[in-house]
């Protein structure tokens, strides 16, 4: 399972084309939690990290840490992709 650092969480959210509120709603968490992940205050772990990995896979998210301009691809709403 990939490590969900601040950059990866932010890149996934942007790839999905949703706000922090939108991602929080999809994950069943609070917007503040998503914000804390994106600022690096906390890292998702356990079930949250697994759920982020599932969402990323469903959305065709390809991200390489440290890559210039991280590969975020086109914005897709994963909910509309059968999720």
C-alpha positions in Angstrom: 0.0 0.0 0.0 1.4 3.4 -0.9 2.3 5.9 1.8 -0.3 8.7 1.8 1.8 11.9 2.4 0.4 15.4 2.1 1.3 15.8 -1.6 -0.2 12.5 -2.6 -3.5 13.2 -0.8 -3.7 16.7 -2.4 -2.8 15.3 -5.8 -5.5 12.6 -5.5 -8.2 15.2 -4.5 -7.2 17.4 -7.4 -7.3 14.5 -9.8 -10.8 13.7 -8.6 -11.8 17.4 -9.1 -13.3 17.7 -5.7 -12.9 20.1 -2.8 -11.7 19.1 0.6 -15.4 18.9 1.7 -16.1 16.7 -1.3 -13.3 14.3 -0.5 -14.2 14.2 3.1 -17.8 13.4 2.3 -16.8 10.5 0.0 -14.5 9.1 2.6 -16.9 9.6 5.5 -14.6 11.9 7.4 -14.4 15.6 8.3 -13.1 18.4 6.0 -10.6 19.3 8.8 -9.2 15.8 8.6 -8.5 16.1 4.9 -7.0 19.5 5.5 -4.7 18.1 8.2 -3.6 15.3 5.8 -2.9 17.9 3.1 -0.8 20.1 5.4 1.2 17.2 6.7 -0.1 17.6 10.2 -1.2 13.9 10.1 -0.9 11.1 7.7 -3.8 8.8 6.8 -3.3 5.3 8.3 -5.3 2.1 8.7 -8.7 2.1 7.1 -8.4 5.7 5.9 -5.2 4.9 4.0 -6.7 1.8 2.5 -9.8 3.7 1.4 -7.7 6.3 -0.2 -5.8 3.6 -2.1 -9.1 2.1 -3.3 -10.4 5.5 -4.4 -7.1 6.1 -6.3 -7.3 2.8 -8.0 -10.9 3.3 -9.1 -10.0 6.8 -10.4 -7.0 5.6 -12.4 -4.8 7.9 -10.2 -1.0 7.6 -11.0 1.2 9.6 -8.7 4.9 9.3 -8.1 6.2 11.1 -5.0 8.8 13.7 -5.8 8.0 13.7 -9.6 8.0 17.2 -11.0 4.4 18.2 -11.6 3.1 14.9 -10.3 1.1 12.9 -12.8 -2.4 13.9 -11.8 -4.0 13.2 -15.2 -7.4 14.6 -16.1 -10.0 15.5 -13.5 -12.4 12.7 -13.0 -15.3 12.3 -10.6 -14.7 8.7 -9.3 -18.3 8.6 -8.1 -19.4 8.7 -11.8 -17.0 5.9 -12.6 -19.1 3.2 -11.0 -17.9 4.0 -7.5 
